[in-house]
C-alpha cells in the first residue's frame, strides 16, 4: 500500500471534476476566439490569445479542443505571415489585395472555428 495522501478514488465526484474541467476548457477556447476577433479593434488581444494558446495547449491535449487550439495557432501565424507579405508588397499595389484577402481569411477562420466549437465538434475530421 502506498503512503500517499492523494489516492485515486473512482467516485461520482471524479466525473463531476472532469465535466467541470471540460466546461472550463471550452470557456477558455471561446475566450481565445473572442480575443482573436477583438484583435481587429485592439491588436494586442491577438498576442494575448496566442500566448494563451501555447500556455494551455497541454491542458486540452487528447480532447476535441486540441484541434481548435491547432486551428487558432495556425490562423494566427499564417495571418501574420500574409500580413507581413502584404505590407511589404503594398508598394506594388498587390499588397493591398493580399492584406484584404488575409483579413477576410482570418475572419472566416475565426467564425468557422467558433461555430464548430459551439456545436461541440473538432476542427478536423479523420
N, C-alpha and C positions, 0 to 999 in steps of 0.2 A: 504494500500500500504506500502510495506517495504521500509525503508530508507537504502538502501544498494547500494554501488557503483558498485557491481558485480551482475548484473541481468542476468538471463537466457534468452538468445535470440536464437531462433531456426533459424539460418541462414545458408547459404552455407558455411560460414567460420567455423562453428562448425564442419561440415562434413570434411572440409579440415584439421582441427586440429586433428580430430580422425584418419584420414588417415596418417597424419604425425606421430602421436603417435604410430600407429601400425607399420609403417616402422621403426621407431626408436627402438621399442621393438624387431622387427625381426633382425635388425642390432646388437643389444645388444646380442641376443641369438646366433647369428652367431659368434660374438667375443668370447663368452664364450666357444662355441665348439672349436674355434681356440686355445684358451688358454689351454683347456684340451689336445688337440692334441700336442701343443708345449711343454707340460709338459714331454713328452718323451725325450726332449732335454734339457729343462731348468725346473727342477722340481717345482720351486717356482710358476710357472704360474698356476698350479692346485690349489694352495692355494688362489691365486688372483681370480680365476674363482669361487671357492666355496663361497668365501666371496661375490662376485657379485651376485651369485645365491640367497643367503639369503637376501641381501640388497634390491634387485629388485623384489623379489618374489611377493610382494603385487601389484606391478605395472602391472603384467601380469595375475593376478587372474581373472578368468572368461573368458579368451581367450584360443585359442588353444595352445598358447605358455606356458601356465601353465603346460601342460603335458610335454613339453620339459624341463622345469625347474625341474620338479619332476624326469624326466629321468636322467638329468645331476647330480642332487644331489644324487640319488641312485647309479649311476655309480661311483661317487667319493667315497662314503662311503663303498660300497661293494668292490670296488677296493682296498681301504686302508685295509679293514678287511682281504681280501685274501692275500694282500701283506704282512701284518704282520704275518699271519699264515704261509705263505710260508717262510718268513725269519726265523721264529722260528724253523721250521721243516727242514731247509736246512741241518742241521747236519745229518738227516736221509735220505738224498737223495731225498725223496719225495717232499721236499720243492722246489727243482729246478723245478719240474713238475708243482707244484702249482703256482709258480711265472710266468712260461711261459704261463700257461693257463690263469692266471689273466691278463697278458699283452695282450694276444690275445683277451680276452673277453672285456677289456676296449676299445681296438681299434675298435672292432666290434660295440660296443655301440656308440662310437663317430661317426663312419661312418654312421650307421643306423639313428641316430638322425639327423645328418647334412643333409642326403638325404631327410628325411621326412620333415625337415624344408624347404629345397629348393623347395619341392613340395607343401608347404603350408598345410601340414597335421599334425594333432596331433599325439602324440606317442601312445596313447591308444585309442582304439575304444570301444564303449559301445555296 
